[in-house]
Amino acid sequence: MESEERRERREEKRASIWLWIGVGVLIILLMLWLTIADFWGDTDVAAMINLL
């Protein structure tokens, strides 16, 4: 039988791993978004809002 304390620690560790994976994915998406915006020359969001 596994102690409850050990099981809780394992669940916390598993949640922490998924948290770091999620953070990594978000950082990659942000870098991709900024790269595409820079490539298209669309980096000034305030100027785009005024055009609408």
Secondary structure, DSSP 8 states (H G I E B T S, - for coil): ---HHHHHHHHHHHHHHHHHHHHHHHHHHHHHHHHHHHHHT---HHHHHHH-
